[in-house]
């Protein structure tokens, strides 16, 4: 057995059974080993940013890691944006990167780079086994790092000779232990007595939920607490997975726009984060604070990184005597509108047609501003968002989510400017026969940047500046691009056309793309 086969066997023995790959010469022994380790499913991606984003989507839905296989530092560099998003989502991923053989590194070949330095920017743990015998213990450490309480990305850098050489009788099970830092982030948290006192303050107290607090179990516990205390409640702006609809508590998200978020938090004297970060503005703006909570408000933390949130919420409910969930507010399912499409009408249409069990991947950006309000009355579904703000996540995220749950339809709501970053994901969806419906909102612009241009005070923009924010000329035919990658697609301009296309795709098998033509800007 060589080092590559040892690594794959270690991964599948720990239920890591999918590898999103974009390999090169240094990784060929891993590719060859796939035939000898049939439990590992290799999913070929045409761009590394698709592989990293797909691993993120898989991990969020499966609740266990996928692996990636990438080629040296430049290949991993191509994947970095979606690894950044995965890091913010706290998604478990085993990132395997090939390197030059140890005997070749000294010659500074063209692809030589500081792989470890690049990996540390998004990884919890980075390890480089130098021999085949060191590969298994390195993989075990990476698995522990990726799946422990503070989940995240663990990177294993494997030199080519550690892949192709055979294992020897000697063991190296202590390899890498000196690299392992078992310390976890520590934050000061409030106890049940203080939590009860803050809840008794009513609307002066704001609960800000994230992570596992937005799972079905977390929301049911929060609903029990709200049945006793009239406190305010918000979800973080971009949750990794938000379970919504059906009988679950409906919760608004903290606004992306800083001034709107400040207004949402204006009456809070106390903000309690529950598996969420302190609320801060996405960007700095002239004469605008970075911290969104009122200056006189106190921010408290309920959960430490190494605690089990759902167990702690159950214990809190027992302590408070909170046994009955808050009565679910009945939201009206929107009626189908008519006429030409706008962003608002598209949101109404999706709210009217969304089916139970759908996994929604949302990178609609400005075209999706009204989606949360129009989908409140939808059947139970899961909602995945752009956690780290690095665009080009939606199509890969949907790909990974569909691999993780092939029995659910994935609805990917995608902006045109973001889609073009990782459009190659559609090829993988076709190859893997994944049940993904993509509604691609085409307004031929980076509308979010038009808004940001005004917010930063650059109002006197020239035609040259405006041209940097438009996706024309030439106009992009996304439906034709999708067809070239084997995805059935339609271009729609009216509500009735969109409704028919969504219904048809939901009743079909495999990927489907709907190019929805919208007016320029926010509609």
N, C-alpha and C positions, 0 to 999 in steps of 0.2 A: 504494500500500500504506500502511495506517495503522499506528500503533504497536502496536495489539493484534495485528494479523496478523503484524507483524515478530517479536513475541515468540513467538507460537505456531510460526512457521517456524523460529526459532532453536532452540526446544526440540525439535521433532521431528527436526531435522537432527542433534541430539545424542542421539537415541534416548530422549528423554523423550516418551512416546507416550500417556500416560494422565493425565487431569486430573480429580481428585475435586473437585466444584464445589458451592458454595452461594453463588451470585452475587446482587448487587443492582444498583441503577441505575448505579452507577459502573463496573460490570463488563460492561454490556450489549454493548459493542463487542467484548469478548473472546468472548462468547456468539455473536454474529453471525459472528465470524471462524472459528468451528468449521466452518462450511459451506465455507469457502474453504481450510481446512487439514484435509482429511479424515483424514489420518494420526493426528491427535490424537483420542483417544477420550474423550469427556466422560462422566463418571459422576456423575449428580445424587445428592446426599446431602441429607436433610431437616434435618440439623443439622450445624453446623460441626465439632463434636467427632467426628462420624462421618467427615467428610472427612479430618481430620488423622490419625485412627486408621487409616483405610483406606490412606492414603499410607504410613504406617509399615509396615503389613502387606505392602503391595506391594513397598516397598524392601527389606525383609528377605528376601523370597523371590526377587525378580527380580535383586537385587544391583545395581540401578540406580535412579535417582530416578523417582518419579511427581511430578506437580505438583498443587498445590491452587489453587483460585480462591475467594477469600473477600472479604467485603464490609466494607471499612473497619475501623476499630479494634474496634468492638463484635463484628462477626462473627469477627474473628481472636481476640478475647478468649474467645468461646465455644469456640474450638478449642484453647485453650492447654493444657488438662490432657493431651490426647493428644499435643500437640507436646512437652510435658515428657517423656512416656514415650519418644517418638521420639528426643529428644535423648540420653536415657540409653542408648538402644539404638544410638546412633551411626548412625542410618538416614539415607541421603541423600534429601532432599526439596527441591524447588523450590517455595517458598510464594509465590504471587502474590496481592497484596492491592491492591484498588482504593482510590483516595483521591479526594477532591473535586478538581475542576479547580483548577489553580494560581490562577486568577483568583477562585475562590470561597472559598478558605481564609481570607481576611482577614475574612470576615463571620461567622465562628464559628457556622456552621449547626449544628443539633441533633446531627448525627452526627460532627462534627469531634472528633478526639482525637489523642493522641500515638501514632500507629501505630508509629513507629520505636522509641519507648521500650518499648512492649509487645513488639515483635518481638525486641528485643535480649535479652529474658529467656530465649529458647530458641534463638536463631539464631546460627550461626557468623559470618554475614555479612549485612548489611542495606544495600540500595542503593535510591535513589530517582531514577530518570531523570526529568528535567523536560520533555524534548521527545521526539517520536517517534524522532528520530535517536539519542537516547541509550539507547533501549530495548534494541537488540541488544547493544551492548557491556556494558550492565548485566547482561543475561541470561547472556552468556558468562562474566562474572566470577562470577555466582551458580553456574553449572554447575561452574566450577573449584573453588569453595569447597565445594560439596556433595559432590564426588566425589574430592577429593584424599585423601591418606593419612588425615588426621583427618576422616573423613566426618561429615556432619551436615546441618542445615537452613540453607538460604540463602533470605532473604526479599527479594523485589523488590516495592517499593511503587510503583504506577503511577498517577499522577494521571489523571483522566478525559480531560483534553485531550491528554495524551501518548498516550492510546489512540485517540482519534477523529481527531486531526489526521494529515495525510499526511506521509510522509517527504519531505525535501528533498534536493537533490544534495549538500549539505555533509555531511561525515562527522564523527562524534564518537567515533571508535574509542578515544580515550584517556580517555573519560569513566569516572570511578569509580576510576581507578588510584590516586588519592591516598587512597581509602578502603581499599584492599586491603593487608592486613597479612599478609605471607608468613611471618611468624614462626610457628613451631610450638612446642607445649609441649615443654619439655625435662625429662627425668628421668634420673637416674643409673642406668645399667644394668650388669649383671654380664656379664663375658666368658665364653667357653667354658671357660677354665681354672678360674675360680672356680665356674662351674656344675658342672663335673665334681667338684670337691672337695666341694661341698655335696651332690651326689647320692650320693657315697660315704659320707655320714653316715647313710644309710638312713632309718629312720622318724623320725629327728630333723628331717628335712626334709619340708616339705609343699609340693606344687605346687598352686597355686590357678589354675584355668583359666577363661578367658572369651573372648568374641569369636571370632576365627578359630581359636583353639585348640580350640574345640568343634565345628568343622566335621569332616567325614569325614577330610579330609587331615590336619588338626591332630591328631585323635585317633589316627590311624594312626602318626604320628610319635611321639606320647607313648607309645603302646603299645610301640614299639620300645625306647624309653628304659627303660620299666618292665621289659622283659625282662632288662635288665642290672642295674637298681638297685631295691632294695626300699624306695622312698620312698612316703610317703602322698600322696594325691591327692584333690582336690575340685573341683567346678565352682562358679562364682559362683552366688549364690542365684537370680537372675533373668536368665538369659542371653537374648540377643536371638534366637538360633537355636541349638538344641542338636540335633545329629544323633545318633540313638539306634537301638538294635536291630540286628537282623541280625548281621553279623560285627564290628560296631564295639565298641570298648572301652566297657564300662558304667561310669559314673561317678556317684557320689552328689553332690548339691548341698549347698552350705553352708546350714545350716538358717536359716529366717526368724527363729525365736525365738532371742533373744540367748543365753540360758543353754544352749540346745542347741548353738549354734555355738561357744560357748566350750569346751564339752566336746569337740567335734570337733577343735578346734585345740590342746587342752591339752598334748599331748606334743610340739608343734612348737617346736624351738629356732630354726628358720629357715623362713620362709614366702617362697616365690618366686612372685610374680604373673607370669602369662603371658597378656598381653592382658586382664588383669582389674585392678580397683581393690583397694587395701588393704582387708581385711575390717573393716567397722565395723557397729555396731548400727543397725537401721532407725530407732529412736527412743532418746531418753534415758529412763532409768528411775531411780527413787530407789536410791542405793547400788549402781549398776551401771556398769561402765566402758563408754565408747563404742567403744574399740578392742577387737576380739574376740581378737586374737592374744595369747598370754601376755605379761606385762609384760617378761619377760627375753628374748623372742624378737626376732630381727632380720628385718625385711621387706626383701626384695630384689626388683628388677624386671628381667625378662629382655628385654623388648622396648620400644623407644622408639616414640612415636606415629607417626613417619614411616618406620618400617621395615616391610618385608614379612615378616609372621610366618611364613607357610608356608615361604618360602625360608630363613629363619633356622633354623627347626626342622629342615629337611632338612640344612642345613649342620651343625647340632649333632649330628644322628644320624651323619653322616659322620665328624665329629671323634671321637665316642665309639665308633665302630665298631658302632653299633646298627643291625642289618640285618633282624632277624626280629621281627615283632610278638609280643607276649605272647599266649599261647594264650587264646582267648575262653572265658570261663566260661559254661557252659551253664545258663541259667536256665529253670525250668519255667514253661510257660504255664499260668496259673491255670485251674482247672476252673470252670465256671459254678456259682455258688451257687444257693440257692433261697430262697423266702419273700419277705417284704416287704423293700422297699429300705431300705438304710442307705448312708451315704457309703462305708463299707468294701466293701459288696457291689457298689455301683455301680462302684467302682474295679476290683474283680475281673472284673466283666462286661466293662468296656472293655478290660482286659488280655487277656481271652480272645478278643475279637472284633476287635481292632485289625488293620487290613490293611496290607500293604506299600505304601509310598509315601504314606501318609496324612500330612497336615500337621495337627498338633495345636496348637490355640490354647488356652492354659490360663489362664483367669481363674476357676477353681473355688474359689479361696481355701480356707476351712476344709473344704469338702465334698470337696476333692481331696487331702487330706493323704496318702492311701495310694496315690495314682495312680503315683508313681515306682516304688515297689516292685513293684506288680502289672503294670507294663508293661516290666519289664527283659527279659523273654523274647519281646517282640513282634518282628515283622518290622521291617525298616528303615523309619524314619519321621523327620520333623522336628518339633521341639517349640518353640513360641514362647511366651514368658512376659511377665508384667506388669513390664517393666523398671524403670519409674519409680515404681511404687506408686500412681499416680493411677487409681482404679477407673473403669470404664466403657470399658475398652480392648478387651475380648475380642471383642464382636460387630463393631466396626469393623475390628479387626485381621484377623479371619477374612474379612471382605469384601474387603479389599485383597489378602490372600494368595490368595484364589480368583480374583481378576482376574489376578494375576501368573502363576498356574499353573492354568489351567482344566481341565487333564487329571488333576489330583489331587483327591481328596476331602478337604475341610477338615473336621475335627472340632473344633468349638468347645465347650469345657467351661466353662460359665458359671454364676456365682453369681447368685442372684436379686437381691440388693442392688446388685450391679454392673450387671446387665443393664438395669435400669430407667433408668440414666443415658443410655444410647445405644441404646435399643430401636429407634429409627428406622432403624438399619442393616439390619433385616430387609426394609424396603421396597426399599432399593437392591438387596439380594440377589435379591428377586423380579423387579424390573425388569430386572436384568442376567442373570437365569437362572443364578445361581452355585451351584456344587455344595458347599454348606455344610450339614453336619449340626450342629445346636446341641443339646447336652444341657444343659438348664437345671435346675440343682439348686435346688429350692424348699424351704427349711427355714423360710421366713417370718421370717427374722431377719438382722441383721448380726452373725453369730456371732463374727466376728473381733473386733468391738468389745466383745462380752461378755467375751472373753478379755483384751483390753487393759484393760478396766475393773478387773479384778482385778490385773493386772500393775502398774498405776500406783499401787496401794494404795487405790483407792476401793471398798473392800469393803462398806462400809455404805451401799449404794445404796438409794434409795427406789423405790417403784413408778413414780414419775414418771421417774426416770432409766432404769429398765428399759424403759419404754414408748418411749424414744428409740432403742432398739436393736431393736425388733420391727417387722416389716412386716405387722402386723395390729393391730386391724381398720382398714380392710377388707382382706381377703385379695385378692391380685392373681391373676387367671387369665391366666398368660402364654400358654397355648395359645390362648385366645380372642383375645388381643392379636395373636399371630402370624397367626392366620387373618384378622384384619382387615387385615393388611398383605400378604395373598396367600400366606402360607407355610403349607404343609401341616403339621399339628401333631397331636400326641397327648399325653395326660396318662397317665403310668404310675405305678404304685405297687408293683409287684412286679418281681423279677428277670426272670422270664420275659417280662413285658410289655416291659421295657427292652431285653432281648436281641432280641426280635422287631422292635421299632421301629428299633434301630440297624441290624440286618441289612437291613430294608426300605429304610431311607434310603440305605445304602451302595449298594444295587442300583438306586436311583432317579436321576433327573436333576433338578437344581434344588435349592433350599433346603428344609430340613425341620427342624422344631423338636420336641424331646421334652422335655416338662415332667416332670421326675422328682421326685415328692413324697417328701421325706425327713423324718425326725423332727427336731424343733427342736434346735438346737445342733450340736455335733460328734458324728457317729455313724460 
